[in-house]
């Protein structure tokens, strides 16, 4: 599923590609990594 992005009146039709959308409310991003690093935890919070 694509999520368009609009910024200061400019629209990007394919701003983000969503991995999984649950009941049109929750966006889940799937990642694969050998180990969880501090940067991964920071990404979860933002």
C-alpha positions as CSV (number, residue, x, y, z in Angstrom):
1,X,0.0,0.0,0.0
2,X,1.3,3.4,-0.9
3,X,1.0,6.4,1.4
4,X,1.2,9.8,-0.4
5,X,3.0,12.6,1.3
6,X,2.2,16.2,1.1
7,X,4.6,18.9,2.3
8,X,4.1,22.7,1.8
9,X,1.6,22.0,-1.0
10,X,3.8,19.6,-2.9
11,X,2.4,16.1,-3.2
12,X,4.6,13.0,-3.6
13,X,2.3,10.2,-4.9
14,X,4.7,7.5,-3.6
15,X,6.1,9.0,-0.6
16,X,6.1,5.8,1.5
17,X,5.3,2.2,0.8
18,X,3.7,0.6,3.8
19,X,4.6,-3.0,4.7
20,X,1.5,-3.9,6.7
21,X,-1.6,-1.9,7.7
22,X,-3.9,-3.3,10.4
23,X,-7.5,-2.2,10.3
24,X,-6.6,1.1,8.5
25,X,-5.1,2.4,11.8
26,X,-1.8,0.8,12.6
27,X,1.2,0.8,10.3
28,X,3.8,-2.1,10.8
29,X,7.2,-1.8,9.2
30,X,9.0,-5.1,8.8
31,X,12.8,-5.2,9.3
32,X,15.4,-7.9,9.4
33,X,18.7,-7.5,11.2
34,X,21.4,-9.7,12.7
35,X,21.1,-7.9,16.0
36,X,19.2,-5.1,17.6
37,X,21.4,-2.0,17.9
38,X,20.7,1.3,19.8
39,X,19.8,3.0,16.4
40,X,17.0,0.4,15.9
41,X,15.5,1.3,19.3
42,X,15.7,5.0,18.4
43,X,13.9,4.3,15.2
44,X,11.1,2.6,17.0
45,X,10.5,5.6,19.2
46,X,10.2,8.1,16.2
